[in-house]
Structure formats: C-alpha cells, structure tokens
Amino acid sequence: MNVSRREFMQWSAAATALAATGLDLSAAPAKVAPKKILILGGTGFLGPATIEIAQAHGHQVTMFNRGKTRPDLFPGVEKLHGDRDPKKGEGLKALEGGKWDAVIDNSGYYPRMVGASAALVAPFAKQYIYISSISAYKEPNPENGTEDAPLATLADPTVEDMGKEFQNYGGLKALCEQAAQKAMPGRATIIRPGYIVGPDDPTGRFTYWPVRFDKGSELAVPGAPSDPVEIIDVRDLAAWLVHLVEQGTTGVFNACGPEKRLAWGTLVEACQKVGNPNAKPLWIPADFVAKQEGLEFPIWAPYAGETKGFHTWRNDRAVKAGLKFRPALDTVKDTLTWFKTQEKVEKGRNKLAGPSAEQEAKLIAAWREASKAKG
C-alpha cells in the first residue's frame, strides 16, 4: 500500500498516542456475549479509549463521525460518515437501518442534534449512553451533591451557541440529556463526568501539573493542600462505559473520582514525586490568586464561595454500578510518560493549559512582596 509522508505521519501520531495510553488490556474480561456498539464520535479522547477496551472484550464497534479528526485510527473498525446535524450534508443518513445493542454518544453538544440521533436509532438500539458533564448542574454547586441536584437552565432553550464565556455549555448539556431520555425512555444512561484526565488528553489541563513539576524549580500552586479535587482517568471511565453496555445499566450517574475524597495536596505530591522531587511548590492562598487579573490554574477550583461544591460531587451510585478508579499516582505517571512521546510526533498533543512562565513568575514575586509587607 502506497501512502504519502503526511498520511504516514498522521497514522504514526495516532498509533503513538494510543500506545502511550497505558490501557490495561491484559486482564481477561468476564464472560459476556459480544455486543454491537455504535460510538458517535470515537476519535477524540474518550472515544479511542472506549474502543480499545470494547475490542479487548470482544465487542463489535462501529464509529460514526465526519471522518476529519484522526481518520486513520482503528483501520479495522467499521466507519460510517455523516454529520451530527441532520440539516448538514447527508446528516445521519448513514445510521439508517443499523442495529446495535448500545449507542455511546460522546460528541453531542446541542439538544436538537442529540434528539435527532437518539430518535433515529431508537427502533434499532437497546441502550443510549449520553456523555454529559457535571457542568449540567445549576451553579453554584451544592457540597456533596448527588444526581438529584438541580440542573442548569437556559433562557432560550433553542440556542445553538456555547456563548462567549461558554456560559451556555451546562444548560445545553442538561437539555441534551433530556433529549436522549425523551427519545429512548427507560433505555437512556446519562453520565456526568467531572475532569476527564490521563494519556491522550488534548486539553492540556491536568497535563499542565505533571509537566510543570517535571521542569523543576519553584512553582506556584493555588489554594490549600486540604482543598478537594475530583478527576477521573479516561481509561477508568472508558472501562466503565463498556461495563455499563455489558450489563445494560441505565440511569443517571456522576462519574467523578476517586472513590474516596482526594486532597489537592496529595495530587500535588504525586506530581512532584513523578515529575521532579526537587521541584518546590509554593502554596498561594486562593483569595490572593483571585486578585491577579487574567490568571487561571487548570483543574483546581477554590474551596470557597461559588465553587466550594465543584469538586465534592458524590459518586456512590456510579461506584455501586461498577465504576473503579486507579491510583492518582498512576494517572500522573502515565500522563507525563505519554506527554513526552508527543515531542517526537508531528502535530502531537503537546498543548498545555495554565499560566505562562512569565505569569507564574509575576505571581510568585507579587506573593512574596505581599508576604513581606505583612511582616
């Protein structure tokens, strides 16, 4: 087969990313009849991890997407092309007449489109799993909130724009949930993750921390070591999604981890241990960080005021339904290992969120000056 250098590099980048994810596929899954699974999307972050595990469990996967993002992933998987918007091009036509045990929708952002896909597959699918978000809850979030907490609403439920500050995101996710449930009553599974992290993450949010510690030197860390933080490794979420398909589990679940409360200081220590033990975290109080214009630290949120409940969502229901979590230290280690492979990949996923070196240095200097003034 003749391929261009560009095509080869695209394939190599995809293969490198998947090889570096550290998915544990060695453990033999429990005996379950093979399922036919349709994934709406499948090429971003959660999709590839889910496909890897589904295949390892002997399930048959079909992907539906536009064929534009990482098109060379999974050459042996059936691929249907179209658009989530039924008004664009061929729309959802490729899905007509298909038959699946479960549909996993991890690319739905607007209720009109989610409703259209769910309604189309309703006669041919037994289960519809919609990946929502904890952002679907009304703000400010309650502390230790459950799946019964109030959901976000929109003044205009027909809006199809996230908004300049992404202010519509949560309300749209809530409406997408309702669209899926309406199309497939009693057969919908709603998953509300918090921060999905780990290898192959294109956002660079969680990745910022192990990479920053790996650079060494003194670094700014916001808040207090006792602040709570919730994350879920993409591989754990993917494995659970496959489990939900195998069990035919429906309902609404918070997919936040770990099982027991994780302290921000514990996660910072893990990043220090994996990255560079000589890196020195300088803890800077949340109220001081908030005064610095244009400065944002990823993953962490102040354990006070309107964000006090953000990292405290209950996950009892999900754990009872089989969700399991690996140690945070493993996620940190695997994420840093994966990130370093991206330096050798053309157009690799080496984007990082968080403050620039200049912003961080300015913050540290300002904090030291303020501390000195206090005596």
C-alpha positions in Angstrom: 0.0 0.0 0.0 1.5 3.4 -1.0 1.0 6.2 1.5 2.2 9.8 1.5 4.6 11.1 4.2 1.7 13.1 5.6 -0.6 10.1 5.8 2.2 8.1 7.4 2.8 10.8 10.0 -0.9 11.0 10.8 -1.1 7.3 11.3 2.2 7.3 13.4 0.8 10.1 15.6 -2.4 8.2 16.2 -0.6 4.9 16.9 1.9 6.6 19.2 -0.9 8.3 21.2 -2.8 5.0 21.6 0.3 3.0 22.5 1.2 5.5 25.2 -2.2 5.5 26.9 -1.3 2.6 29.1 -4.6 0.8 28.7 -4.5 -2.4 30.7 -6.0 -4.9 28.2 -4.2 -7.9 29.7 -6.9 -8.9 32.2 -9.4 -11.2 30.7 -13.0 -9.7 30.9 -15.8 -11.7 32.4 -17.7 -13.9 30.0 -20.2 -11.6 28.3 -22.0 -12.1 25.0 -20.4 -9.9 22.3 -22.2 -6.6 21.9 -22.6 -4.4 18.9 -21.7 -0.8 19.9 -22.1 2.4 17.9 -19.9 5.3 19.0 -21.0 8.7 17.9 -17.5 10.3 17.5 -14.8 8.0 18.6 -11.7 9.9 17.5 -11.1 12.4 20.3 -10.1 11.3 23.8 -12.7 9.2 25.5 -13.7 7.6 22.2 -10.4 5.8 21.4 -10.0 4.6 25.0 -13.5 3.2 24.9 -12.9 1.4 21.5 -9.7 -0.1 22.7 -11.4 -1.7 25.7 -14.5 -2.7 23.8 -12.4 -4.5 21.3 -10.4 -6.2 24.0 -13.7 -7.5 25.4 -14.6 -9.0 22.1 -17.3 -6.4 21.1 -18.0 -5.2 17.6 -17.6 -1.4 17.3 -19.0 1.0 14.7 -17.8 4.6 14.6 -19.9 7.5 13.2 -18.3 10.8 12.6 -17.3 13.3 9.8 -14.0 11.4 9.1 -11.9 14.5 9.6 -10.3 14.0 13.0 -7.5 11.3 13.2 -9.2 9.4 10.3 -6.5 6.7 10.4 -7.4 5.4 13.9 -8.7 1.9 14.1 -8.3 0.8 10.5 -10.2 -2.5 11.2 -13.3 -0.8 12.7 -16.4 -0.1 10.7 -16.7 3.6 10.0 -19.8 5.5 9.0 -19.5 9.1 7.9 -22.0 11.9 8.2 -22.8 14.9 10.4 -24.5 15.1 13.8 -26.6 17.9 12.4 -29.3 16.3 10.2 -29.5 19.5 8.3 -26.0 19.3 7.0 -25.0 17.2 4.0 -26.0 13.6 4.4 -26.6 14.2 8.1 -27.5 11.0 10.0 -28.4 9.0 6.9 -25.6 6.5 7.3 -27.2 5.3 10.6 -30.5 4.4 9.0 -31.3 0.7 9.3 -28.4 -0.1 11.6 -28.8 -2.4 14.6 -26.8 -2.0 17.9 -27.0 -3.2 21.4 -25.8 0.2 22.6 -25.0 3.7 21.3 -22.4 5.8 23.1 -22.8 9.5 22.4 -19.7 11.4 23.4 -19.9 14.1 20.8 -23.4 15.6 21.4 -23.5 19.3 22.5 -26.8 20.5 21.2 -30.2 19.0 22.1 -31.6 19.2 18.6 -28.8 17.0 17.3 -28.8 14.6 20.2 -32.5 14.2 20.0 -32.3 13.5 16.3 -29.7 10.8 16.6 -31.4 9.2 19.6 -34.8 9.2 17.8 -33.3 7.7 14.7 -31.6 4.8 16.4 -34.4 4.2 19.0 -36.0 1.4 16.9 -32.7 -0.3 16.3 -30.8 0.2 19.6 -31.4 -1.2 23.1 -29.4 1.4 25.1 -28.3 5.0 24.6 -25.4 6.2 26.7 -25.0 10.0 26.7 -21.8 11.6 28.0 -22.9 14.7 29.7 -21.0 16.7 32.3 -21.2 17.9 35.9 -21.5 21.3 34.3 -25.1 20.3 33.6 -25.8 21.1 37.3 -27.1 24.5 38.3 -24.5 26.8 39.8 -23.4 27.3 42.5 -23.0 23.6 43.0 -24.0 22.1 46.4 -21.4 20.5 48.5 -21.5 16.7 48.3 -24.2 16.9 45.6 -26.0 13.9 44.2 -27.5 13.2 40.8 -30.8 14.7 42.2 -29.3 18.2 42.4 -31.0 20.9 40.3 -29.9 21.2 36.6 -28.8 24.3 34.7 -31.3 26.0 32.6 -31.2 28.4 29.7 -33.4 31.5 29.0 -33.5 30.3 25.3 -33.5 26.5 25.1 -33.2 26.7 21.3 -29.8 28.4 21.4 -27.1 26.6 19.5 -24.1 28.6 20.6 -21.9 28.0 23.6 -21.6 31.7 24.4 -18.6 33.9 24.6 -17.7 32.6 28.0 -19.1 29.1 27.4 -22.0 30.2 29.7 -24.4 28.0 27.7 -22.5 24.8 28.0 -24.0 23.5 31.1 -27.6 24.3 30.2 -27.1 22.7 26.7 -25.7 19.6 28.3 -28.8 19.3 30.6 -31.1 19.7 27.6 -29.1 17.1 25.6 -29.7 14.7 28.5 -33.4 15.3 28.3 -33.5 14.9 24.6 -31.9 11.5 24.9 -34.2 10.4 27.7 -37.3 11.6 25.7 -36.3 9.7 22.6 -35.4 6.5 24.5 -37.4 6.4 27.8 -36.1 3.8 30.2 -33.2 3.0 27.9 -31.0 6.0 28.4 -27.9 6.1 30.5 -26.7 9.6 31.5 -23.1 10.0 32.5 -21.9 13.2 34.2 -18.1 13.3 34.4 -16.0 16.0 36.0 -12.5 16.5 34.7 -11.6 13.5 32.4 -7.8 13.2 32.5 -4.9 11.0 31.5 -2.9 10.0 28.5 -4.0 11.4 25.1 -5.8 14.4 26.7 -5.9 17.2 24.1 -6.9 19.9 26.6 -3.6 20.1 28.4 -5.4 20.9 31.7 -4.4 18.1 34.0 -1.3 17.6 32.0 0.0 21.0 33.0 0.7 19.8 36.5 3.0 16.8 36.0 4.8 18.6 33.1 5.3 21.7 35.2 6.7 19.7 38.1 8.9 17.8 35.7 10.6 21.1 34.8 11.6 21.6 38.4 12.4 24.8 40.2 9.9 26.7 42.4 6.4 26.7 41.1 3.1 28.4 42.2 0.3 26.2 43.5 -3.0 27.8 44.3 -5.2 27.2 47.3 -4.5 24.9 50.2 -3.3 21.2 50.4 -6.6 20.3 52.0 -8.8 21.5 49.1 -10.7 18.7 47.5 -10.2 17.8 43.8 -12.1 15.3 41.6 -10.7 13.7 38.5 -11.4 10.5 36.5 -8.8 8.7 34.4 -10.1 8.4 30.8 -9.2 4.7 30.9 -11.3 4.1 34.0 -14.3 5.9 32.5 -13.9 4.0 29.2 -13.8 0.6 31.0 -16.9 1.5 33.0 -18.8 2.6 29.9 -18.1 -0.8 28.4 -19.2 -2.4 31.6 -22.5 -0.5 31.5 -23.1 -1.8 28.0 -22.4 -5.3 29.1 -24.7 -5.1 32.0 -27.4 -3.0 30.2 -27.3 -0.5 33.0 -29.5 2.6 32.7 -30.0 5.7 34.9 -28.1 8.9 35.8 -24.6 8.8 37.3 -21.9 11.2 38.4 -18.6 10.0 37.0 -16.3 11.8 39.4 -13.4 10.2 41.2 -11.7 8.8 43.1 -13.9 6.7 45.3 -12.8 8.5 48.4 -12.0 12.2 48.7 -8.8 13.2 47.1 -6.9 16.2 48.6 -5.3 18.7 46.3 -2.1 18.4 48.3 -2.0 14.6 47.7 -2.3 15.2 43.9 0.4 17.8 44.0 2.7 15.4 45.9 2.1 12.8 43.3 3.1 15.3 40.5 6.2 16.2 42.5 7.2 12.5 43.0 6.7 11.6 39.4 8.0 14.8 37.8 10.9 16.2 39.8 11.3 15.6 43.6 13.4 18.8 43.7 10.6 21.0 42.4 9.4 23.2 45.2 5.6 24.0 45.4 4.9 27.5 46.7 1.3 27.5 48.1 -0.5 30.7 47.4 -3.9 31.4 49.0 -7.0 31.3 46.8 -8.0 34.8 47.6 -4.7 36.2 46.6 -4.7 34.2 43.3 -8.2 35.6 42.6 -6.9 39.1 42.6 -4.4 38.5 39.8 -6.1 39.6 36.5 -6.1 37.0 33.7 -4.5 34.2 35.8 -6.1 30.8 35.7 -4.8 27.5 37.1 -6.3 24.3 35.5 -8.2 21.6 37.4 -8.1 23.3 40.8 -11.0 25.4 42.0 -11.3 27.4 45.2 -12.9 25.5 48.0 -14.9 28.6 48.9 -17.7 30.8 47.7 -19.5 29.8 44.5 -17.0 27.0 43.6 -17.0 25.3 47.1 -19.0 22.4 45.9 -17.4 22.0 42.5 -15.0 19.1 43.5 -17.3 17.4 46.0 -19.8 15.5 43.9 -21.0 12.2 45.3 -20.2 9.1 43.2 -21.9 6.4 45.3 -24.3 5.5 42.6 -21.6 5.0 40.0 -19.4 3.0 42.3 -22.3 0.7 43.0 -22.8 0.3 39.3 -19.2 -0.9 38.9 -17.0 2.3 38.4 -13.5 1.7 39.6 -10.5 4.1 39.9 -6.8 3.6 39.6 -4.4 5.4 42.0 -3.9 9.1 41.1 -0.1 8.5 41.1 -0.6 6.1 38.2 -2.5 8.6 36.2 0.1 11.3 36.8 2.9 8.9 35.8 1.2 7.7 32.7 0.2 11.2 31.6 3.8 12.5 31.9 5.2 9.5 30.0 2.6 9.9 27.3 3.2 13.7 27.0 6.9 13.2 26.4 6.2 11.0 23.5 4.3 13.9 21.9 7.5 15.8 21.5 8.5 13.4 18.7 5.2 13.3 17.0 4.3 15.7 14.2 1.4 17.8 15.4 1.4 16.0 18.7 -1.0 16.8 21.6 1.5 18.9 23.5 -0.8 21.8 24.2 -0.7 22.9 27.9 -3.3 24.9 29.8 -2.3 27.0 32.8 -0.3 30.2 33.3 2.8 31.1 31.2 6.2 31.1 32.8 6.0 34.9 32.9 2.6 34.9 34.6 3.8 32.4 37.2 7.0 34.4 37.9 4.9 37.6 38.3 2.5 35.8 40.7 5.3 34.4 42.8 7.0 37.8 43.0 3.7 39.5 44.0 3.0 37.0 46.7 6.5 37.3 48.2 6.2 41.1 48.2 2.7 40.9 49.9 4.0 38.4 52.4 7.0 40.6 53.2 4.7 43.6 53.7 2.7 41.7 56.2 5.9 41.1 58.2 
